[in-house]
Amino acid sequence: MLSALDYIERNNPKTDLKYAVLHLCAGTELVLKERLRKEHWSLLFEDINKANITDFKSGNFTSISFKTCIDRLKGICNIPFSDNDRRYFFNLRDKRNRLEHFGIVDSVEALKVASARVLSTLLSFISHQLSPADLSPTESKLLRKLRGKLRIFTEFVEKRLKKIDRDIKRAKEESIVVQCPACHQESFVLGERPTCLFCGYSTEPELAAKEWIESIFGLTYESMIKDGGDFPLFACPECRKETVVDIGLMGSQAEHFQFVCFYCSQGWEESNLNECMRCGNLYITSDDDCGICKDCIEHQMSKE
């Protein structure tokens, strides 16, 4: 974990940032798994029914997935991870997956935010779940260094937010600003090319909307379909692009809006939009609303 933070601080080529993501994710998993090992070594097996002490000592077994690790820490060890804790851990895991499968590396700024959040959560976890007696002198020394790094990275985040505060306020006057899917700071300005004022992440509106749902809500289209749920992404009733997200009134985001369009940067309260009973698309409600959108009504009339 310490080497990961060193890689980020160097601010060198993307190769360093790749190693930073890989090391930070691996270090985080090892710390979390250590708490499970303390509970019982068999909990490290993905399939507990196949737990075997000989295989465990030789390392010849299929270890638990990251999700299983978190679930067992909560369910078996009764560790109360908050929604934010889980979001920070899985956001880091997503960064690693994007790197391994697509070669995508976030900016230094985004990685510093992710590192500060994960490190803060993990250091608290270590303090409450691992006693000093569990650590060797070398590990205790490394832990002190990690605490020092947290201060440095936290200061960076605070200074960066202060620096862009005026730009964020100006952006909110002209557009809609939500959390960034890369760094999770509330500095992602929506529009024809959504861009984060904090970390510089920028992409197409359609991709930004989908990534936002996956990163902020922790949902994927595949998992929602499998579980029989609805993926909160819709076609915009104004620009017609598949870029409207049901943000669910998340805190201060987008003021009082329930739905926001990542392309035309418009927002609507829940009562302003309705889902057409025929085509499933969102449409702007009216006084004589009948539950069917204008397009479907016109289509029916043309058939008649």
C-alpha positions in Angstrom: 0.0 0.0 0.0 2.8 2.3 0.8 4.5 1.7 -2.6 1.1 2.5 -4.3 1.0 5.9 -2.6 4.7 6.5 -3.5 3.9 5.7 -7.2 1.0 8.3 -7.1 3.2 11.0 -5.5 5.9 10.7 -8.2 3.4 12.1 -10.7 5.3 10.2 -13.5 4.1 8.3 -16.5 1.0 6.1 -16.6 3.1 3.1 -15.8 3.5 4.3 -12.2 -0.3 5.0 -11.9 -1.0 1.5 -13.1 1.2 0.0 -10.4 -0.4 2.4 -7.9 -3.9 1.0 -8.6 -2.8 -2.6 -8.6 -0.8 -2.3 -5.4 -3.4 -0.2 -3.5 -6.2 -2.7 -4.4 -4.0 -5.7 -3.6 -2.9 -4.2 -0.3 -6.5 -3.3 0.7 -7.7 -6.9 0.0 -4.9 -8.4 2.0 -5.7 -6.2 5.1 -9.4 -7.1 4.9 -8.7 -10.8 4.4 -6.3 -10.7 7.4 -9.3 -9.9 9.7 -11.2 -12.9 8.2 -8.2 -15.1 8.8 -8.1 -14.1 12.4 -11.8 -15.2 12.7 -11.0 -18.5 11.0 -8.8 -19.6 8.2 -11.6 -21.4 6.4 -13.3 -18.1 5.7 -10.7 -17.3 3.1 -12.0 -20.1 0.8 -14.6 -19.0 -1.7 -16.3 -22.3 -1.1 -16.1 -23.0 2.6 -17.2 -26.6 2.0 -13.9 -27.2 0.2 -11.8 -25.7 3.1 -8.8 -27.8 3.7 -5.9 -26.9 6.1 -3.3 -28.6 3.9 -4.5 -26.6 0.9 -4.6 -23.4 3.0 -1.0 -23.8 4.2 0.2 -24.5 0.7 -1.9 -21.7 -0.8 -3.4 -24.1 -3.3 -7.1 -23.0 -3.1 -9.5 -20.5 -4.7 -9.6 -17.5 -2.5 -12.7 -15.4 -1.8 -13.7 -12.6 -4.1 -13.6 -9.0 -3.0 -17.4 -8.9 -2.7 -17.5 -12.2 -0.7 -14.8 -10.8 1.6 -16.8 -7.7 2.4 -20.0 -9.7 2.9 -18.4 -12.1 5.3 -16.7 -9.3 7.3 -20.1 -7.8 7.7 -22.2 -10.9 8.2 -19.8 -13.1 10.2 -17.5 -10.7 11.9 -20.3 -8.1 12.4 -18.2 -5.3 11.1 -20.5 -2.3 10.3 -19.3 -1.0 6.9 -21.2 2.2 6.0 -22.6 2.7 2.5 -19.7 5.1 1.8 -17.1 2.6 3.0 -18.4 0.0 0.6 -18.6 2.5 -2.2 -15.0 3.6 -1.7 -13.8 -0.1 -1.7 -15.8 -1.1 -4.7 -14.8 2.1 -6.6 -11.2 1.1 -6.1 -11.9 -2.4 -7.3 -13.6 -1.0 -10.4 -10.6 1.1 -11.2 -8.4 -2.0 -11.0 -10.9 -4.0 -13.3 -10.9 -1.2 -15.8 -7.1 -1.2 -15.8 -6.8 -4.9 -16.2 -9.5 -5.3 -18.9 -9.3 -2.0 -20.8 -6.0 -0.5 -19.8 -7.9 2.6 -18.5 -6.0 4.6 -15.8 -7.6 7.6 -14.0 -5.8 10.9 -13.6 -3.4 11.5 -10.7 -6.0 13.8 -9.1 -8.7 11.1 -9.2 -6.3 8.5 -7.7 -5.3 10.8 -4.9 -9.0 11.2 -3.9 -9.6 7.5 -4.1 -6.5 6.8 -2.1 -7.3 9.3 0.6 -10.8 7.8 1.0 -9.8 4.2 1.0 -6.8 4.8 3.2 -8.9 6.7 5.8 -11.4 3.9 5.9 -8.7 1.2 6.0 -6.7 2.9 8.8 -9.8 3.1 10.9 -10.5 -0.6 10.1 -7.0 -1.5 11.3 -7.3 0.4 14.5 -10.6 -1.2 15.4 -10.1 -4.7 14.0 -6.4 -5.5 14.3 -4.6 -5.1 17.7 -1.0 -3.7 17.9 0.1 -7.2 19.0 -0.9 -8.5 15.5 1.7 -6.3 13.9 5.5 -6.8 13.6 7.8 -3.9 14.3 8.3 -3.4 10.6 4.5 -3.4 10.0 4.0 -0.9 12.8 6.6 1.4 11.2 4.9 1.1 7.8 1.5 1.8 9.4 2.9 5.1 10.9 4.1 6.1 7.4 0.7 5.3 6.0 -1.0 7.6 8.5 1.4 10.4 7.4 0.5 9.8 3.8 -3.2 10.1 4.6 -2.5 13.6 5.9 -0.7 14.6 2.8 -3.3 13.2 0.4 -6.2 14.7 2.5 -4.5 18.1 2.4 -4.2 17.8 -1.4 -8.0 17.2 -1.7 -8.8 20.1 0.5 -6.5 22.5 -1.4 -7.8 21.3 -4.8 -11.4 21.8 -3.8 -10.6 25.3 -2.4 -8.9 26.2 -5.7 -11.8 25.2 -7.9 -14.6 26.4 -5.6 -15.3 29.5 -7.6 -15.4 27.5 -10.9 -17.9 25.0 -9.4 -20.2 27.8 -8.2 -20.1 29.4 -11.7 -20.8 26.0 -13.3 -23.8 25.5 -11.1 -25.3 28.8 -12.3 -25.0 27.7 -15.9 -25.4 23.9 -15.8 -25.9 20.9 -13.5 -23.1 19.6 -11.3 -23.1 16.1 -9.8 -20.5 13.7 -8.4 -17.8 12.6 -10.7 -17.8 8.9 -11.6 -14.0 8.9 -11.5 -13.1 10.8 -8.3 -16.5 11.1 -6.6 -16.1 14.8 -6.0 -19.2 16.9 -6.6 -17.5 18.7 -9.5 -18.8 16.9 -12.7 -20.3 19.4 -15.0 -23.0 18.0 -17.3 -23.3 19.0 -21.0 -22.3 18.0 -24.5 -19.0 16.9 -23.0 -19.4 16.2 -19.3 -16.1 17.2 -17.5 -14.9 17.1 -13.9 -13.4 20.3 -12.6 -11.5 18.4 -9.9 -9.8 15.5 -11.7 -10.3 16.5 -15.4 -12.2 13.3 -16.3 -14.2 13.9 -19.5 -16.2 11.6 -21.8 -19.3 11.4 -24.0 -22.7 12.0 -22.3 -24.0 8.5 -23.0 -21.0 6.8 -21.5 -20.9 9.3 -18.6 -24.5 8.6 -17.6 -23.8 4.8 -17.6 -20.5 5.1 -15.7 -22.2 7.4 -13.2 -24.8 4.8 -12.3 -22.2 2.1 -12.1 -19.8 4.1 -10.0 -22.1 6.1 -7.7 -24.9 3.6 -7.3 -22.7 0.5 -7.7 -25.2 -0.9 -10.2 -24.5 -2.6 -13.6 -27.1 -3.2 -16.3 -26.3 -6.9 -16.3 -26.8 -7.3 -12.5 -30.1 -5.3 -12.6 -31.5 -7.4 -15.4 -30.4 -10.6 -13.6 -32.1 -9.4 -10.4 -35.2 -8.3 -12.2 -34.7 -4.6 -11.4 -34.8 -1.5 -13.6 -31.6 0.2 -14.7 -32.2 4.0 -13.9 -31.2 5.2 -17.4 -33.8 6.7 -19.8 -34.1 8.6 -23.1 -34.3 12.3 -22.6 -37.8 13.8 -23.4 -36.0 16.9 -24.7 -32.8 15.9 -26.6 -33.9 12.2 -27.1 -30.5 10.9 -26.2 -30.2 7.9 -23.7 -28.7 10.2 -21.1 -31.3 10.8 -18.3 -30.5 9.4 -14.9 -32.8 9.0 -12.0 -30.4 10.3 -9.4 -32.8 9.7 -6.6 -32.4 13.1 -4.8 -28.9 12.2 -3.7 -28.1 14.8 -1.1 -27.2 18.3 -2.4 -26.7 17.0 -6.0 -28.5 18.8 -8.7 -30.4 20.8 -6.1 -34.0 19.4 -5.9 -34.0 17.4 -9.1 -34.9 13.7 -9.3 -34.0 13.3 -13.0 -31.1 14.9 -14.8 -29.9 14.7 -18.4 -26.2 14.3 -18.8 -26.3 15.8 -22.4 -28.6 18.8 -22.4 -28.0 19.4 -18.7 -31.7 19.8 -17.7 -33.3 18.6 -14.5 -36.8 17.6 -13.5 -38.6 17.0 -10.2 -40.2 13.6 -9.8 -43.7 15.1 -10.5 -42.6 16.7 -13.7 -41.9 13.4 -15.6 -43.8 10.3 -16.0 -43.1 6.9 -17.6 -45.2 6.0 -20.6 -47.3 3.0 -20.0 -46.8 1.9 -23.6 -43.2 2.5 -24.6 -41.6 3.0 -21.2 -40.0 6.3 -22.1 -40.1 9.4 -19.9 -42.3 12.3 -21.0 -43.1 15.7 -19.5 -46.4 15.6 -17.6 -49.3 17.9 -18.4 -52.6 18.8 -16.8 -54.5 16.3 -19.0 -51.9 13.6 -18.5 -53.3 10.1 -19.3 -50.1 8.1 -18.6 -49.2 7.9 -22.3 -46.5 10.0 -24.0 -47.3 12.3 -27.0 -45.4 10.0 -29.5 -47.5 7.0 -28.6 -50.7 9.0 -28.8 -49.7 10.4 -32.2 -48.7 6.9 -33.4 -52.1 5.5 -32.3 -54.0 8.3 -34.0 -52.1 7.7 -37.2 -53.0 4.0 -37.2 -56.6 4.8 -36.6 
